[in-house]
Amino acid sequence: MGKSTLVPEPNTPDAIIAAADAEVTEADALALELETAARGGDDSVTQAQVEDAKKRSGWARIRRDAAESKAAARAEEMRRQAYAALLDRYLPAASSDIKADVEAHLAEARPHIEAALELLGDRNKALWAIAMFTSDPSNYKDAADGIMADAPALMPGGSWFEYRGDRYAYLPASIVIRNLLKPLKPRIKTLSGGRDSDFVNAI
C-alpha cells in the first residue's frame, strides 16, 4: 500500500509544524478533559493535575512558535541541498565543451549532404533545360513522347514537365534538407525549446 500524501515526510518543514500542532492539540485536549471532569464533580482530578495540564498546553504553544523557526531553517537547508544536488547532477554536462565533438559529427555528415545536393543540382539543371526548351511552342517535340512542360520565366522552382505520363518537378534544395531532417523533427522540436518554431514546423 502506498504512503499517504497527507502524511508529511520526516524532518521536512511540514512535518516539523505538524508535530508541533499535534502536541498543542494533545495538550489542549488533556487540559480540557481534566477541567471538564473537575467541573463535573470528579474528585479523582486534582488541582495539580489541571494546573500541570494547562502548563503543558502553554509549553506546547511555546514549542509551536519555536517550530516555525525550525521549519524555516529546515526549508532553507533543503533549498541549499536542492541547489547542491542540481549543480552536482547537471553542471558537468552544462559546462562541458562539446563544440569539437559536434563539429566532428557535422564534418562527417557534410560530404554526404554536399554529394546529395550535387546530384540534386545536376538533376534540376537537366529538368530546367528540358522545361525551358519544350515550353517554347517553336521548338520541336516528338508527339509520340507526349511531352508537356511549364517553365515560368525567372521561376525555376516552379518548373516541371511531363514525359510519357510521368511528371517531373523542380526540387528546391530546401526540400532535400527538410527530408533529411524530417526523421529528427521530434528531437529538433524538443531541443529547440520553442525557438525557431517557423523553421521546425517547416520540416
C-alpha positions in Angstrom: 0.0 0.0 0.0 1.4 3.4 -0.9 2.2 6.1 1.6 -0.5 8.6 2.2 0.2 12.0 0.6 -1.4 13.6 3.7 1.5 12.4 5.9 4.4 14.8 5.6 7.9 13.3 5.0 10.0 13.2 8.2 12.1 16.2 9.1 10.6 18.5 6.5 9.1 21.9 7.4 5.6 20.5 7.1 6.5 17.6 9.4 8.0 19.9 12.0 4.9 22.1 12.1 2.6 19.1 12.0 4.4 17.6 15.0 4.1 20.8 17.0 0.4 21.2 16.1 -0.2 17.7 17.3 1.5 18.4 20.6 -0.7 21.5 21.1 -3.8 19.6 20.2 -3.0 16.8 22.6 -2.1 19.2 25.4 -5.3 21.3 24.9 -7.4 18.1 24.8 -6.0 16.8 28.1 -6.4 20.1 29.9 -10.0 20.5 28.7 -10.7 16.9 29.7 -9.4 17.3 33.2 -11.0 20.7 33.7 -14.3 19.4 32.4 -14.1 16.4 34.7 -13.3 18.6 37.7 -16.2 20.9 37.0 -18.4 17.9 36.7 -17.5 16.8 40.2 -14.8 14.1 39.5 -12.9 14.2 42.8 -10.2 12.0 41.4 -8.9 15.0 39.4 -6.6 17.2 41.5 -5.8 20.8 41.2 -2.2 19.9 40.5 -3.3 17.8 37.5 -5.3 20.6 36.0 -2.6 23.1 36.5 0.0 20.8 35.1 -2.1 20.1 32.0 -2.6 23.9 31.5 1.2 24.4 31.9 1.7 21.6 29.4 -0.7 23.3 26.9 1.1 26.6 27.3 4.5 25.0 26.9 3.2 23.2 23.7 2.3 26.6 22.3 5.8 28.0 23.0 7.2 24.9 21.2 4.8 25.6 18.4 6.3 29.1 18.0 9.8 27.5 18.1 8.7 25.1 15.4 8.1 28.0 13.0 11.8 29.0 13.3 12.9 25.3 13.0 10.7 24.8 9.9 12.1 28.0 8.3 15.6 26.9 9.0 14.9 23.4 7.6 13.3 24.9 4.5 16.5 27.0 3.8 18.6 23.9 4.4 16.6 21.9 1.9 16.8 24.7 -0.6 20.6 24.6 -0.3 20.7 20.8 -0.6 18.5 21.0 -3.7 20.8 23.6 -5.2 23.9 21.5 -4.5 22.2 18.4 -5.9 21.2 20.4 -9.0 24.8 21.5 -9.6 26.2 18.1 -8.9 23.8 16.5 -11.4 23.8 19.0 -14.3 26.8 21.3 -14.0 29.3 18.8 -15.6 27.1 18.5 -18.7 26.0 22.1 -18.8 29.6 23.4 -18.7 31.1 20.8 -21.0 32.7 22.0 -24.2 31.0 19.9 -26.9 31.9 22.2 -29.8 34.6 20.0 -31.2 32.5 16.8 -31.0 29.6 18.5 -32.7 31.8 19.8 -35.4 33.3 16.4 -35.9 29.8 14.8 -36.5 28.8 17.7 -38.8 32.1 17.4 -40.7 31.4 13.6 -41.2 27.9 14.3 -42.5 28.8 17.3 -44.6 30.4 15.5 -47.6 27.3 13.2 -47.9 25.0 16.2 -47.8 27.1 18.0 -50.4 27.1 15.0 -52.6 23.3 14.8 -52.4 23.0 18.5 -53.3 25.3 18.0 -56.2 23.1 15.2 -57.5 20.0 17.4 -57.0 21.7 20.3 -58.8 22.6 18.2 -61.8 19.1 16.8 -61.9 17.4 20.2 -61.6 19.7 21.7 -64.2 18.6 19.0 -66.7 14.9 19.3 -65.8 15.1 23.1 -66.2 16.7 22.8 -69.6 14.0 20.4 -70.8 11.2 22.5 -69.4 12.6 25.7 -70.9 13.1 24.1 -74.3 9.7 22.3 -74.5 7.7 25.2 -73.1 8.6 27.2 -76.2 6.0 26.3 -78.9 8.5 27.0 -81.7 10.8 24.2 -80.5 10.3 20.6 -81.9 8.7 18.0 -79.6 8.1 14.4 -80.7 4.3 13.9 -80.5 4.9 10.2 -79.7 6.6 11.2 -76.4 3.6 13.2 -75.3 5.9 15.7 -73.6 4.4 18.8 -71.9 6.2 21.5 -69.9 5.7 24.6 -67.8 8.7 26.9 -67.2 7.5 30.2 -65.8 10.0 33.0 -66.6 12.5 33.6 -63.8 10.8 30.9 -61.6 12.9 27.7 -61.9 11.4 26.5 -58.7 8.0 26.3 -60.4 9.1 24.4 -63.5 8.0 20.9 -64.4 7.5 18.6 -67.3 5.5 15.5 -68.1 7.0 12.7 -70.2 5.1 9.6 -71.2 2.6 10.0 -68.3 5.1 10.8 -65.5 5.6 14.3 -64.0 9.0 15.6 -63.1 9.1 18.8 -61.0 12.0 21.0 -59.9 13.0 20.1 -56.3 14.5 23.0 -54.3 17.4 22.1 -52.1 15.3 23.1 -49.0 13.1 20.1 -49.7 16.1 17.8 -49.6 17.3 19.3 -46.4 13.8 19.1 -44.8 13.5 15.4 -45.9 16.9 14.8 -44.3 15.8 16.4 -41.1 12.2 15.0 -41.0 13.1 11.8 -39.1 14.8 14.0 -36.5 11.9 16.6 -36.2 10.7 15.4 -32.8 14.2 15.8 -31.3 14.8 19.1 -33.1 11.5 20.4 -31.8 12.3 19.3 -28.2 15.9 20.6 -28.3 14.7 23.9 -29.8 12.5 24.5 -26.8 10.1 26.7 -28.8 12.8 28.7 -30.5 12.9 28.8 -34.3 9.4 27.4 -34.4 8.9 28.5 -38.0 11.9 26.6 -39.1 11.0 23.5 -37.1 7.4 23.5 -38.3 8.6 23.7 -41.9 10.5 20.4 -41.6 
